Amino acid sequence: MACLLLPSFEAEGQEHGRVKWKRPTQAEADHMASESAITDIILRKGDIVVTDRGFFMFRGFLADGWTGDFIPVPNPMSNARK
């Protein structure tokens, strides 16, 4: 007779041993989103990225092939409000 050992599904919902992280502040969430945007591997030359530090245009990758080269650009909405 074969016997299967199956994990107990009762333990799945228990909170024991789980790490509970505090929610990031709005500033921390904005910074994480900005970092994610400027490290996006699908950026192409000329793309505009909006960060918590302003607007930047992607000029390509530096010699290391990983680090992005950005230049600041003015906020296009600032001219529309005048």
Phi and psi in degrees as GROMACS dihedral restraints (atoms count N, CA, C in turn):
[ dihedral_restraints ]
;  ai    aj    ak    al  type     phi  dphi    fc
    3     4     5     6     1   -88.8    20    10
    4     5     6     7     1   142.6    20    10
    6     7     8     9     1  -125.2    20    10
    7     8     9    10     1   126.2    20    10
    9    10    11    12     1   -99.1    20    10
   10    11    12    13     1   136.0    20    10
   12    13    14    15     1   -99.1    20    10
   13    14    15    16     1   113.7    20    10
   15    16    17    18     1  -109.5    20    10
   16    17    18    19     1   142.0    20    10
   18    19    20    21     1   -66.7    20    10
   19    20    21    22     1   150.8    20    10
   21    22    23    24     1   -78.5    20    10
   22    23    24    25     1   125.1    20    10
   24    25    26    27     1   -82.1    20    10
   25    26    27    28     1    -8.8    20    10
   27    28    29    30     1   -66.6    20    10
   28    29    30    31     1   -33.1    20    10
   30    31    32    33     1   -74.7    20    10
   31    32    33    34     1   -17.1    20    10
   33    34    35    36     1   -58.9    20    10
   34    35    36    37     1   -39.6    20    10
   36    37    38    39     1   -85.6    20    10
   37    38    39    40     1    -7.1    20    10
   39    40    41    42     1   -74.2    20    10
   40    41    42    43     1   149.0    20    10
   42    43    44    45     1   -92.6    20    10
   43    44    45    46     1     1.4    20    10
   45    46    47    48     1   -63.2    20    10
   46    47    48    49     1   129.3    20    10
   48    49    50    51     1    81.2    20    10
   49    50    51    52     1     0.1    20    10
   51    52    53    54     1   -86.9    20    10
   52    53    54    55     1   143.7    20    10
   54    55    56    57     1   -84.8    20    10
   55    56    57    58     1   128.7    20    10
   57    58    59    60     1  -104.8    20    10
   58    59    60    61     1   118.0    20    10
   60    61    62    63     1   -96.8    20    10
   61    62    63    64     1   142.8    20    10
   63    64    65    66     1   -78.0    20    10
   64    65    66    67     1   149.7    20    10
   66    67    68    69     1   -66.2    20    10
   67    68    69    70     1   142.2    20    10
   69    70    71    72     1   -69.9    20    10
   70    71    72    73     1   152.7    20    10
   72    73    74    75     1   -69.9    20    10
   73    74    75    76     1   169.3    20    10
   75    76    77    78     1   -61.6    20    10
   76    77    78    79     1   -40.0    20    10
   78    79    80    81     1   -64.7    20    10
   79    80    81    82     1   -40.7    20    10
   81    82    83    84     1   -65.9    20    10
   82    83    84    85     1   -41.1    20    10
   84    85    86    87     1   -64.6    20    10
   85    86    87    88     1   -40.8    20    10
   87    88    89    90     1   -62.5    20    10
   88    89    90    91     1   -42.3    20    10
   90    91    92    93     1   -66.0    20    10
   91    92    93    94     1   -41.8    20    10
   93    94    95    96     1   -63.1    20    10
   94    95    96    97     1   -39.6    20    10
   96    97    98    99     1   -65.6    20    10
   97    98    99   100     1   -39.8    20    10
   99   100   101   102     1   -63.5    20    10
  100   101   102   103     1   -46.0    20    10
  102   103   104   105     1   -61.4    20    10
  103   104   105   106     1   -39.2    20    10
  105   106   107   108     1   -63.7    20    10
  106   107   108   109     1   -40.8    20    10
  108   109   110   111     1   -66.7    20    10
  109   110   111   112     1   -42.8    20    10
  111   112   113   114     1   -80.9    20    10
  112   113   114   115     1    -9.1    20    10
  114   115   116   117     1  -107.5    20    10
  115   116   117   118     1    12.6    20    10
  117   118   119   120     1   -66.6    20    10
  118   119   120   121     1   125.6    20    10
  120   121   122   123     1   -76.9    20    10
  121   122   123   124     1    -8.4    20    10
  123   124   125   126     1   -98.4    20    10
  124   125   126   127     1     8.9    20    10
  126   127   128   129     1   -62.1    20    10
  127   128   129   130     1   142.9    20    10
  129   130   131   132     1  -122.2    20    10
  130   131   132   133     1   154.5    20    10
  132   133   134   135     1   -52.3    20    10
  133   134   135   136     1   128.7    20    10
  135   136   137   138     1    97.1    20    10
  136   137   138   139     1   -11.3    20    10
  138   139   140   141     1   -64.3    20    10
  139   140   141   142     1   142.2    20    10
  141   142   143   144     1  -102.0    20    10
  142   143   144   145     1   131.0    20    10
  144   145   146   147     1  -116.7    20    10
  145   146   147   148     1   131.4    20    10
  147   148   149   150     1   -98.8    20    10
  148   149   150   151     1   123.5    20    10
  150   151   152   153     1  -124.3    20    10
  151   152   153   154     1   177.8    20    10
  153   154   155   156     1   -72.1    20    10
  154   155   156   157     1    -6.3    20    10
  156   157   158   159     1  -108.5    20    10
  157   158   159   160     1     4.0    20    10
  159   160   161   162     1   123.0    20    10
  160   161   162   163     1  -163.9    20    10
  162   163   164   165     1   -97.6    20    10
  163   164   165   166     1   137.8    20    10
  165   166   167   168     1  -137.2    20    10
  166   167   168   169     1   145.0    20    10
  168   169   170   171     1  -103.9    20    10
  169   170   171   172     1   131.8    20    10
  171   172   173   174     1   -78.8    20    10
  172   173   174   175     1   125.8    20    10
  174   175   176   177     1  -104.2    20    10
  175   176   177   178     1    -6.8    20    10
  177   178   179   180     1   130.6    20    10
  178   179   180   181     1  -175.5    20    10
  180   181   182   183     1   -96.5    20    10
  181   182   183   184     1   147.4    20    10
  183   184   185   186     1   -73.9    20    10
  184   185   186   187     1   179.5    20    10
  186   187   188   189     1   -57.8    20    10
  187   188   189   190     1   -26.9    20    10
  189   190   191   192     1   -72.2    20    10
  190   191   192   193     1   -10.6    20    10
  192   193   194   195     1    77.5    20    10
  193   194   195   196     1     2.1    20    10
  195   196   197   198     1  -124.6    20    10
  196   197   198   199     1   -40.1    20    10
  198   199   200   201     1   -78.6    20    10
  199   200   201   202     1   130.1    20    10
  201   202   203   204     1   -82.8    20    10
  202   203   204   205     1   146.1    20    10
  204   205   206   207     1  -107.0    20    10
  205   206   207   208     1   118.9    20    10
  207   208   209   210     1  -125.3    20    10
  208   209   210   211     1   149.2    20    10
  210   211   212   213     1  -124.6    20    10
  211   212   213   214     1   142.4    20    10
  213   214   215   216     1   -68.6    20    10
  214   215   216   217     1   144.9    20    10
  216   217   218   219     1  -129.3    20    10
  217   218   219   220     1   150.6    20    10
  219   220   221   222     1   -66.5    20    10
  220   221   222   223     1   152.6    20    10
  222   223   224   225     1   -66.0    20    10
  223   224   225   226     1   118.6    20    10
  225   226   227   228     1   -65.7    20    10
  226   227   228   229     1   -21.8    20    10
  228   229   230   231     1   -77.4    20    10
  229   230   231   232     1   -21.4    20    10
  231   232   233   234     1   -66.6    20    10
  232   233   234   235     1   -32.4    20    10
  234   235   236   237     1   -75.4    20    10
  235   236   237   238     1   -30.5    20    10
  237   238   239   240     1   -70.3    20    10
  238   239   240   241     1   -24.0    20    10
  240   241   242   243     1   -83.9    20    10
  241   242   243   244     1   -13.5    20    10
